[in-house]
Amino acid sequence: MLMNNRKNVIFSVSINHHPISKQSSLKYLGIILDDKLNWKPQFEKLVTQLSKSCGILFKLKHYTNISVFKSIYFALFHSYLTYSILPWVRTNKKTLLPSIRLQNEAVRTLEYNKTKTTVLYSKHEILEIPELFQLSVAKFMYSFYNGGLPNHFDTFFAEIASVHKYQTKLVFLHNCYLPRMKTSLGQLSLKYIGPKIWSNIPENLKSSSPYSFGKKYKKILLSCQTSCWSSFHMLVAFCNIALMPLFPLLSTSIVIHPTPCT
């Protein structure tokens, strides 16, 4: 398999005069790598697995309580969603839409009423796909600073102190240098996203134990979800109070959409 975006690249490989056929994708440790590195085969496989899990959850919701059902959700759905999330989730939003919709359907099966999906995520302490990726990056950076990664990643990130000698605040905080990326593709790379997320993590959390780091940072992400949804409700309440007398004078309706927290 040759990973190249160019078309009509002709090459041949043979071992002991036996030609090796060219493949457009291969599976390694459960991850499907394709020659274009757009992760489409991986997404197709993931969507199939998540669809099966959604069907199982839908059939089981009438026979278990919420506590047991959440355990089944994390075993059958969450495990597929978070496996090797670091590489494949850094793609365009259009490719992510099917998996996002399937996660919303799976979360809706937790309760029978018509509660909004955003409320269900916060109520049952479930992270959405962007927050799951953020948590995975934070754990990766924590392992980097605490020597939990293979030796290949020892020079993957550079500390600010090794780039310049100015005594800035970020130097004393031992943050990584944030490289300049001019393209949107470069800003999706782990070398850019990793230092950016790590610099926004509180210092007391960075020094916590490996067992508690993930749990504490997850609580921060969940509180961000809750605060965003509360701000939306406050905005709606303000519009109902302050703008209600003006509604009859308006010829068009006003629709307010919540903005997800990033």
Buried (B, 14 or more C-beta within 10 A) or exposed (E): EEEEEEEEEEEEEEEEEEEEEEEEEEEEEEBBBBBEEBBBBBBEBBBEBBEEBBEBBEEBBEEEEEEEBBEBBEEBBBEBBBEEBBEBBBBEEEBBEBBEEBBBBBBBBBBEEEEEEBBBBBBBEBBBBBBBBBBBBBBBBBBBBEEEBEEEBEEBBBBBBEEEEEEEEBBEEEBBBBBEBEEEEEBBEBBBBBBBBBBEBEEEBBEBEEEEBBEBBBEBBBEBBBEBBEEBEEEEEEBEEEEEEEEEEEEEEEEEEBEEBE
